[in-house]
Amino acid sequence: MPKVTRDDVARLAGTSTAVVSYVINNGPRPVAPATRERVLAAIKQLGYRPDRVAQAMASRRTDLIGLIVPDARQPFFAEMAHAVERAAAERGKMVLAGNSDYLDEREVHYLRAFLGMRVAGVILISQGPSENAAAEIEAWDARVVLLHERPAAIDDVAVVTDDIGGAQLATRHLLEHGHEYVACLGGIEGTPTVGDPVTDHVEGWRRAMQEAGRSTQGRLINAPYNRYDAYRIGLDLLSRPDRPTAVFCSTDDQAIGLLRAARELRIDVPRELAVAGFDDVKEAALTDPGLTTVASDREAMARSAVDLVLDDGLRFAGSRRERLKQFPSRLVIRRSCGCAT
């Protein structure tokens, strides 16, 4: 059978090929509801399938959004990626995802690859300082929206949560349970000082400790973000004779590793050790005891990032400060902090 064309759809619907194009692409011009229904009925009757490659060549842009994450194996990034995919589908787009593995060269590799595919835009969850990524974005004059993290090197719109405020909430709550001090599992050495969420979590912990008149000296422990290394570090920390009675972890994955270490060492949580995390990944509700943590609205953040990467008017409005969309954090109380709930 000969391939069904846009001309065939136009003839059956009694309209022009331009109108068929407007219906398929949802613009750029409006189509009367009755006409749209005729075109859609003709498409269904003829079994017409738009040639997406030809459309991309004509418009120099595809219906794809590139998404770069540091490590999709980590629950937070997996859940954020899923939220972005759902939000993109609501806008009729598909998502291509790549993992930078916290490596600058892989981040740049995926930027080049996605932009070379003429994606509609890129949502970047950056892995660090990103000077090379910034140069790549400028060279391509690319549509890029930062999500979760806003490196100082990239002067573009960003969607983040209130990391400092959220960490303050968690640390204050642990102190309110009567602990002499709260230790903190922060990031690894070399973590960027500007724009990195874990750096901001540590800053929030530090501010809450200072507000309470407690010293932070010697109470910040460097730890990778994942549960496996945090478990190893937790075994060492909790085996010390001067081990802390309360720990704020910069990620839930760290907290899950610490809880496993405590269980292995037969340290009762929360009676002997109170723990709080940050991210509210789904597993946080299933730990034993349930993990007190800080939550952000990932669905709203993902939807905002997709809208921003697709809509130029939103992306370029205002100064750098005004182009920062910050969502509030909230404390989710479970039993690991010592509350009875």
FENRA-V198026 format. One record per backbone hydrogen bond with DSSP energy under -1.0 kcal/mol. NH is the residue of the N-H (numbers start at 1). CO is the residue of the C=O. E is the energy in kcal/mol with one decimal. If there is no record, write none. Layout:
[[NH/CO/E] [NH/CO/E]]
//
This chain:
[[9/5/-1.6] [10/6/-2.3] [11/7/-2.5] [12/8/-2.2] [13/9/-2.3] [14/10/-1.1] [15/10/-2.3] [20/16/-1.7] [21/17/-2.3] [22/18/-2.2] [23/19/-2.1] [24/20/-2.5] [25/21/-2.5] [27/22/-2.2] [36/32/-2.8] [37/33/-2.2] [38/34/-1.8] [39/35/-2.4] [40/36/-2.7] [41/37/-2.3] [42/38/-2.2] [43/39/-2.5] [44/40/-2.2] [45/41/-2.6] [46/42/-2.5] [47/43/-1.3] [48/43/-1.8] [52/50/-1.2] [55/51/-2.2] [56/52/-2.5] [57/53/-2.3] [58/54/-2.2] [59/55/-2.6] [60/56/-1.9] [62/118/-3.3] [65/94/-2.6] [66/121/-2.6] [67/96/-3.0] [68/123/-2.2] [69/98/-2.4] [74/71/-1.6] [78/74/-2.3] [79/75/-2.7] [80/76/-2.3] [81/77/-2.6] [82/78/-2.0] [83/79/-1.9] [84/80/-2.3] [85/81/-2.3] [86/82/-2.1] [87/83/-2.3] [88/84/-2.6] [89/85/-2.1] [90/86/-1.6] [92/89/-1.7] [93/88/-2.7] [94/63/-2.3] [96/65/-2.5] [98/67/-2.3] [100/69/-2.9] [101/70/-1.7] [103/100/-1.9] [107/103/-1.9] [108/104/-2.2] [109/105/-2.0] [110/106/-2.4] [111/107/-1.9] [112/108/-2.6] [113/109/-2.4] [114/110/-2.9] [115/111/-2.5] [116/112/-2.2] [118/115/-1.4] [119/114/-1.4] [120/64/-3.3] [122/143/-2.8] [123/66/-3.2] [124/145/-2.5] [125/68/-2.9] [134/130/-2.3] [135/131/-1.9] [136/132/-2.0] [137/133/-2.6] [138/134/-2.1] [139/135/-2.1] [140/136/-1.9] [141/137/-1.0] [142/137/-2.0] [144/142/-1.0] [145/122/-2.4] [146/157/-2.5] [147/124/-2.2] [148/159/-3.0] [149/147/-1.1] [150/195/-1.6] [154/151/-1.0] [156/154/-1.5] [158/323/-1.7] [159/146/-2.5] [160/325/-2.6] [162/327/-1.8] [163/161/-1.9] [166/162/-2.2] [167/163/-2.1] [168/164/-2.1] [169/165/-2.1] [170/166/-2.0] [171/167/-2.5] [172/168/-2.8] [173/169/-2.0] [174/170/-1.9] [175/171/-2.4] [176/172/-2.2] [177/174/-1.2] [178/175/-2.2] [183/246/-2.5] [184/219/-2.5] [185/248/-2.2] [186/221/-2.4] [191/188/-1.5] [200/196/-2.0] [201/197/-2.3] [202/198/-2.4] [203/199/-2.0] [204/200/-2.5] [205/201/-2.3] [206/202/-2.7] [207/203/-2.5] [208/204/-2.2] [209/205/-2.2] [210/206/-2.5] [211/207/-2.6] [212/208/-1.4] [213/210/-1.5] [214/209/-3.0] [219/216/-2.2] [221/184/-3.2] [230/226/-1.8] [231/227/-2.2] [232/228/-1.6] [233/229/-2.6] [234/230/-2.7] [235/231/-2.1] [236/232/-1.4] [237/233/-2.7] [238/234/-2.9] [243/240/-1.4] [247/274/-2.4] [248/183/-3.0] [249/276/-3.1] [250/185/-2.0] [252/278/-1.5] [255/251/-1.7] [256/252/-2.8] [257/253/-1.9] [258/254/-2.4] [259/255/-2.6] [260/256/-1.8] [261/257/-1.9] [262/258/-2.4] [263/259/-2.3] [264/260/-2.3] [265/261/-2.0] [266/263/-1.2] [267/262/-3.1] [272/268/-2.6] [273/268/-1.3] [274/245/-2.6] [275/336/-2.0] [276/247/-1.9] [277/292/-2.4] [279/294/-3.0] [284/281/-1.8] [285/282/-1.3] [286/283/-1.7] [291/284/-2.8] [293/332/-2.2] [295/330/-3.1] [298/296/-1.6] [301/297/-2.3] [302/298/-2.8] [303/299/-2.3] [304/300/-2.3] [305/301/-2.4] [306/302/-2.3] [307/303/-2.4] [308/304/-2.5] [309/305/-2.2] [310/306/-1.3] [311/307/-1.7] [315/311/-1.8] [316/312/-2.2] [323/319/-1.6] [324/321/-1.3] [325/158/-3.1] [327/160/-2.8] [330/295/-2.1] [332/293/-3.5] [336/290/-2.4] [338/335/-1.5]]
//
